[in-house]
């Protein structure tokens, strides 16, 4: 028997995903938006782990590792874009002024 019921795991993942989605839609700072995207990816990974524990299958853990790798790549690319914008002399991390990349 799993430590948490599957319904509680899905409920927690839904709350985490909602918090992440709210962070992406409300905040305009790109660093906070990246963190919110990571929260959303962790919520999806939590569902996979919970489903794998529910049906006694290791595929959930494998999908968790793939999502973890995807989150790391997403963070690296996002931070590279932020550093590129900063190198061009952009004074703020506001996402609304992101049309300064030319190339």
N, C-alpha and C positions, 0 to 999 in steps of 0.2 A: 504494500500500500504506500503510495507517495506521501511525502511529508505535507504537502498542501493539495487540496482538491483542485482539479483542473479548472473548475469554474472560478475559483479564487485567483488562479494564475492568469486566466483570461481577463478577469476584472482588473487586476493590477496592471497588466499590459495595456489595457484600454485607457486606464488613468494616465499611465506614463506616456502613451502615444498622444493623448489629448493635451498633456502639459507640453510636450515637444511641439505639437502642431500650433498651439497657442503661442509658444515662444517664437516660432518661425513667422507667424502672421503678424504678431504685435511688435516685436523688437525689430529695430532697423540696424543695429550694430551687427556687422558680419561675424564677429567672433561669437556672439551670443546665438546667432542663427546657426552656426556650425555646431555649437554645443546642443542646440535644440534638435538638429538633425541626428546627432549621435544618440540622444535620448529616444528618438523615434525608432532608430535602428535597434537599439537595445530592447525596446518593447517588442519588436518583431522577433528578435532572438529569444526573448523570454517565452513567447508563445511556442516556438519550435521546441525549446527544452521541455516545457510543460507537456506538450503533446507527445514528445518522445518518452517521457516518464510515464505518461498515462497509458500508452500502448506498448510499453516495455520494448522500445526500439531505439537503437543508437543513432538513427538518422537525425534526430533532433540536435544532438551534440555536434554532429558533422555540419549541419546547417548553421549552428551557432558559430562555429569556427569560420565558416565562409562569410557570415554576416560581420563577424569581428574583423576579418581581413578587409572587407568592403568598407567598413567604418574607418579603418586606419588609412586606407587609400583616399577616401573622401576627405578626411581631415588634412592629409598631406597636400592634396591638390588645392583645397580651399585655403590653407595657410600660404601656399605658394602664390596664389592669386592675390591674397591680401598683401603679401610682401612685395609683389610686383607693383601693385597700386601705390604702396607706400614709397617705393623707390622712385616712382614718377612724380613724387612731390604732393601726393594727395593728403590734405591735412586731417581728414576725418575717415572713420570706418563706416560711415553711413551707406547703406546698400542702395539708396535711391540715386546716388551719384556714381553709379558703377559703369557709366558709359565712357569712361576715360581710357579704357583699354583700346588701343588702335593697333592691330597687328595680329 
